[in-house]
Amino acid sequence: MDRSPAPDPAQGLPRGLPLRIWPPGPRCTLRGEPGFGHLEHTEAATLSLDEFQSLALQALEDLPPEISRHMDNVMLFIEDDGVDPDTGEPLLGLYEGTPLTERDDAWASGSLPDRITLYRRPILDICASRAEVLYEIQVTVIHEIAHHFGVDDARLHELGWG
């Protein structure tokens, strides 16, 4: 019998998860690399926003409890496209907020939630299947959550999560 929490329709997530998703509702192969032209009309390319949101929800539900219970004041957003302002390269995800390691007593006074954004098109562009999309969402969510915990990109690259 499935004992997972019942979904809260207003939040789009099961009750009790520390993240809310908005709007409610193996490593990927890279398109454009030689020999991957057959990926142009793949399963991933046809995923709707609703299906992508469902996979994002699954990735959040799969977070280990020892991670999710320490998260504080975070929302997950899904947008179509994002570009790194420094490099012009597409982004898969972005963390915006104040890491837990930098918060003090004054932080909570009127602070907006931290924001993790997943960029749907760049993720779909590098994945060939629904399973690869889920995997890439999981990796991206974990990477951005690590920033919420104060882990920088250099350390994430050392750990293999870059």
N, C-alpha and C positions, 0 to 999 in steps of 0.2 A: 504494500500500500504506500502510495506517495504521500509523504508527510511534509512536503515543502509548503511554505506559507502561501495563502491564497493571494492572487494578484489584487492590488489596489488600483482600480481603474483610473482613479484621479492621478495617480503617480506613474502608472505604466510599469511598476516594479512590484515584486512581492513585498508585503509589509516587513519592516525591520531592516531592510538593506540600507546602508548609510549613503547610497548614491541615488539620485533621481535622474531619469533620462529625459531629455527634451529634444525634439518634440515627443510627447507620449506616444503612445502607440509602440606537417613538414614545411618549411619556409617556402614562401611563394616564389614562383618563377617570374622573371621580369619580362614583360612584353617589350617588344622592340629589340631584344637581344637576338643575335643571329640564331635561326633555327626555331624561333618561337612564334612565327607568323600564324600558325594554326590556332593560337589563343585568341584571335580577334573576335570570334563568335563563340564564346565559352559560356558555361553556366554562370560564372561570376558576373559577366558583363550584363546579364539580364536580371540581376537581383533588384527588386523594387526597394523603395525606401522602407516600406513596412517589413520586408524580409531582412534588410540590413539592421533595422532596429531590433528585430527579434534575435538576431545573432549577437548584437551588442548586449542585449538583456541576458542572453545565455552566458556570455563572457563574464558579466558581472556576477551572475549567480554562481559561476564556477570559481570565483575568488576564494582562496582559503579563508576561513573565519578568523584566523590569527592576523590577517591583513585587514579585512573589512571592518572588524570591530574597533580598530584604532584610527580609522578614517574619521575626519570631522569636517562637516560643512562643505561638501563637494557635490557638484552637479555635473552630469555628463551630457554633452550636446553633440548633435550630429549635424554637420554642414556638408555641402557638396564638395567644396574645394578650399584648399588653404595653401599658401605659398610662403616659404621661408623668406622674410624680408632681406636677409643678408645674402642668401645664395640664389634666390629666385627659383629654387627647386620646390617641387610639390611636397607638402607635409602630409604625413599619415595621421598625426595627432599633435596636440598642443596642450600643455598645462599652463594655466594662468591663475596665479594666486599667491598666497603666502605659505611657504612650506611650514609644516609643524615645528621644525627645528628653529624657525625664525619668529614664531609667535610669542608675544608676551601678554601680560594681563590686559593691556590696553587694546590688544588686537580685536578681541571679541566685541568691543563696543561699536556696534553698527557696521561690522564688516560684512561684505557680500560673500556668498559662497565662493570657494575656489571653483575653477571651471576646467574641465577636461573636455576637449573637443576632438571628435573623430572626424576625419575628412573622407567621406564616402567614395568619391570618384578615384582619388589616388590609390586607395586600398583595393577597389575593384580592378583598377588598371594593372595591378601587379599579381593578381590572383586568377587562377584558372577554374576553381571550383568553389562551391559553397563551403566545403571543409577548409579550404585554404583561406577563405575570407574569415571564417570563425577563428582560425589560428592567428591570422594577422591582427584581427581585432583584439584577441587575447594578449598578444605580445605588445601591441600598442597601448592597451589599457594598463598593463603592468608597468610599462615604461613610464607612462604619465603619472601613475600612482606613485611610482618611486620618487618622482619630482615632488609630489605632495609630502613625502616623508623626508625630503631634503637631500636626496641623492642626485648628484649632478651628472651631466652627459658623459664626462670623462670616466667616471666610475661605472656607469651603466655599460659603456663600451668595454671596459676591463672585464665586467661580469658576463659579457655576451648578450646584453639586452639593448645594445646601441641602435 
